[in-house]
Amino acid sequence: HQTHSWRAESWYGLYQIYMMTSYYDGVYPYLQDGLSKFAPLGGFKLANEEDRTEDYRMTSLLSRNHFGYALYAFQPSSILCSFLSLFMDPHFFVFHFDTLVRAHLGLETAWMWHIGGIVPHKPAPDAICKLLWQVYA
């Protein structure tokens, strides 16, 4: 869930949002009731909800093969894929700057920023995203 409006972000936050929408795309439900406010229209009600943001964030921190904070593998297949995407992917530079440069330097990538940063066990309290597991019945 998106926790607050993009209008509340700093220039750094707006830059990270640009990086996120340029490569990862997608839309999160807005605010805490993003999905649950529409559930009654379909005859559903929220039966259970758990905040799993920290689980998701720590997966990326602990496993550098996870797409959220991946390290680029300088292998022939990776290099070939990057070369081909240079011609076929309009977001080539955005993605490669984020993963090839920032992740390798140990800097916060756009994905990690949006779920709370790269400090282990200390997520940013003002992260723009929460991963809420919701069960509707």
C-alpha positions as CSV (number, residue, x, y, z in Angstrom):
1,H,0.0,0.0,0.0
2,Q,1.2,3.5,-0.7
3,T,1.4,5.2,2.6
4,H,1.2,8.8,1.5
5,S,1.0,11.1,-1.5
6,W,3.9,11.7,-3.8
7,R,3.3,15.4,-3.1
8,A,4.7,14.9,0.4
9,E,8.1,13.7,-1.0
10,S,11.4,15.6,-1.2
11,W,13.2,16.0,-4.5
12,Y,15.1,12.8,-3.6
13,G,11.8,11.0,-3.1
14,L,10.5,12.3,-6.4
15,Y,13.7,11.1,-8.1
16,Q,13.2,7.6,-6.5
17,I,9.6,7.6,-7.7
18,Y,10.7,8.4,-11.2
19,M,13.2,5.5,-11.0
20,M,10.5,3.1,-9.7
21,T,7.9,4.0,-12.3
22,S,10.4,4.0,-15.1
23,Y,11.5,0.5,-14.6
24,Y,9.3,-1.5,-12.1
25,D,6.0,0.3,-13.0
26,G,2.8,-0.7,-11.3
27,V,0.5,0.9,-8.9
28,Y,-0.1,0.3,-5.2
29,P,-3.4,0.7,-3.4
30,Y,-3.5,4.2,-1.9
31,L,-3.4,4.5,1.9
32,Q,-4.4,1.9,4.5
33,D,-7.9,1.2,3.1
34,G,-6.8,1.1,-0.6
35,L,-8.4,-2.3,-1.3
36,S,-10.6,-2.8,1.7
37,K,-12.9,0.2,0.9
38,F,-14.0,-1.6,-2.3
39,A,-14.4,-5.0,-0.8
40,P,-18.0,-4.5,0.3
41,L,-19.0,-3.8,-3.3
42,G,-18.1,-7.4,-4.1
43,G,-19.6,-8.8,-1.0
44,F,-16.3,-9.2,0.8
45,K,-15.0,-8.0,4.1
46,L,-11.4,-7.8,5.4
47,A,-10.9,-10.9,7.6
48,N,-7.2,-10.6,8.4
49,E,-4.3,-8.2,7.7
50,E,-0.6,-8.4,8.4
51,D,2.2,-5.9,7.7
52,R,5.0,-8.0,6.0
53,T,7.1,-5.1,4.7
54,E,10.1,-5.9,6.9
55,D,10.1,-9.5,5.8
56,Y,10.1,-8.4,2.1
57,R,12.7,-5.7,2.7
58,M,15.0,-8.1,4.6
59,T,14.7,-10.7,1.8
60,S,16.3,-8.2,-0.5
61,L,19.0,-7.2,2.0
62,L,20.0,-10.8,2.9
63,S,19.8,-12.3,-0.6
64,R,21.5,-10.1,-3.1
65,N,20.0,-12.3,-5.9
66,H,16.6,-10.9,-5.0
67,F,15.5,-8.3,-7.6
68,G,15.0,-5.6,-5.0
69,Y,18.7,-5.1,-4.3
70,A,20.3,-7.4,-6.8
71,L,24.0,-7.4,-7.6
72,Y,24.7,-7.5,-11.4
73,A,26.4,-10.7,-12.4
74,F,29.2,-10.0,-14.8
75,Q,28.7,-13.2,-16.7
76,P,28.5,-13.7,-20.5
77,S,24.7,-14.2,-20.3
78,S,24.2,-11.1,-18.3
79,I,26.4,-9.0,-20.5
80,L,24.6,-10.3,-23.6
81,C,21.2,-9.5,-22.1
82,S,22.4,-6.0,-21.2
83,F,23.7,-5.4,-24.6
84,L,20.5,-6.5,-26.3
85,S,18.4,-4.5,-23.9
86,L,20.4,-1.4,-24.8
87,F,18.5,-1.5,-28.2
88,M,15.2,-3.0,-27.0
89,D,14.5,-1.5,-23.6
90,P,13.7,2.2,-23.3
91,H,14.5,2.1,-19.6
92,F,18.0,0.5,-20.1
93,F,19.8,3.4,-18.5
94,V,17.5,3.8,-15.6
95,F,17.6,0.2,-14.7
96,H,21.4,-0.2,-15.2
97,F,22.2,3.0,-13.2
98,D,20.0,1.7,-10.4
99,T,21.2,-1.9,-10.3
100,L,24.6,-1.8,-11.9
101,V,25.9,1.4,-10.3
102,R,24.0,2.2,-7.1
103,A,23.5,-1.4,-5.9
104,H,27.2,-2.3,-6.5
105,L,28.3,0.8,-4.6
106,G,26.1,-0.3,-1.6
107,L,23.8,2.7,-2.2
108,E,20.0,2.7,-1.8
109,T,18.2,1.6,-5.0
110,A,14.8,2.9,-5.9
111,W,13.2,-0.5,-4.9
112,M,14.9,-0.5,-1.5
113,W,14.0,3.2,-0.9
114,H,10.3,2.6,-1.5
115,I,10.1,-0.2,1.1
116,G,12.2,1.4,3.8
117,G,15.9,1.6,2.8
118,I,19.0,-0.5,3.3
119,V,19.7,-0.2,7.0
120,P,19.2,-3.8,8.4
121,H,16.3,-4.0,10.9
122,K,15.7,-0.3,10.8
123,P,13.2,0.5,8.1
124,A,12.6,4.2,7.4
125,P,9.5,5.2,9.2
126,D,8.3,7.4,6.3
127,A,8.7,4.8,3.5
128,I,6.2,5.3,0.8
129,C,5.2,1.6,0.6
130,K,3.9,-1.0,3.0
131,L,3.4,-4.6,2.0
132,L,0.1,-5.6,3.6
133,W,-1.1,-9.2,3.3
134,Q,-4.9,-9.0,3.3
135,V,-7.4,-11.9,3.4
136,Y,-10.9,-11.2,2.3
137,A,-13.9,-13.4,3.0
